[in-house]
């Protein structure tokens, strides 16, 4: 199972005031708030953690078919933060989701998977031949006929990312 989230940093700066009263407390746990306040770039860390939560939530939603606003139920942990890459974990109920976030000047893109093995096999694909089930969960109509493959779609501002697990 996979998920992904993309954040257009220009768009987020125009639309979201992450410093407004109550925003951080509403979305992030106490430990996550400490990560943000200790960061050399709190704005970027806010969006990294948010992106991790969103990518993991897409897996949780696919697994449970539950649609809910639960940002504090998705608990982030940063394992490594090197240059333009962040690796972490997101915990939700008994589930653990592995994440990898890529950072650049314009974009934050997080991949999430239910297993570390799957995380290392995620690839980006074109947005075509994708259908959604009755829960709004996307699938790729795959070959051979009558099979489907999990995909995750994310778009924000100028960017769209569609990912799946590479078949060997």
BELTA-V898537 format. One record per pair of residues at least 12 apart in sequence whose ideal C-beta (glycine too) atoms are under 7 Angstrom apart, sorted by the first residue. I is the first residue (numbers start at 0). J is the second residue. Records with the same first field share a line. If there is no record, write none. Layout:
# BELTA-V898537
I = J / J
This chain:
# BELTA-V898537
0 = 58 / 61 / 62 / 112 / 113 / 149
1 = 58 / 111 / 112 / 117 / 121 / 149 / 151 / 162 / 164
2 = 54 / 55 / 56 / 57 / 58 / 111 / 151
3 = 54 / 108 / 109 / 110 / 111 / 151 / 153 / 160 / 162
4 = 50 / 53 / 54 / 109 / 153
5 = 106 / 108 / 153 / 154 / 155 / 158 / 160
6 = 46 / 50 / 106 / 107 / 155
7 = 105 / 106 / 155 / 156 / 157 / 158
8 = 105 / 106 / 107
9 = 105 / 156
10 = 155 / 156
11 = 46
17 = 42 / 45
23 = 35
26 = 49 / 70
27 = 48
28 = 71 / 74
31 = 48 / 75
34 = 48 / 77
43 = 102
46 = 107
47 = 85 / 100 / 107
48 = 75
50 = 100 / 107 / 109
51 = 75 / 87 / 89 / 98 / 100 / 109
52 = 70 / 73 / 75 / 89
54 = 98 / 109 / 110 / 111
55 = 73 / 89 / 91 / 96 / 98 / 111
56 = 73
57 = 151
58 = 96 / 111 / 113
59 = 91 / 94
60 = 136
61 = 136
64 = 134
72 = 91
73 = 89 / 91
74 = 89 / 90
75 = 87 / 89
76 = 88
83 = 101 / 102 / 103
84 = 99 / 100 / 101
85 = 100
86 = 98 / 99
89 = 111
96 = 111 / 112 / 113
97 = 111 / 112 / 114 / 115 / 118
98 = 110 / 111
99 = 118
106 = 158
108 = 160
110 = 162
117 = 164
120 = 164 / 165
121 = 162 / 164
122 = 162 / 163 / 165
123 = 160 / 161 / 162
124 = 161 / 162 / 163
125 = 161
126 = 152 / 159 / 161
128 = 140
129 = 150 / 152
137 = 150 / 152
138 = 150
139 = 163
148 = 163
149 = 163 / 164
150 = 162 / 163
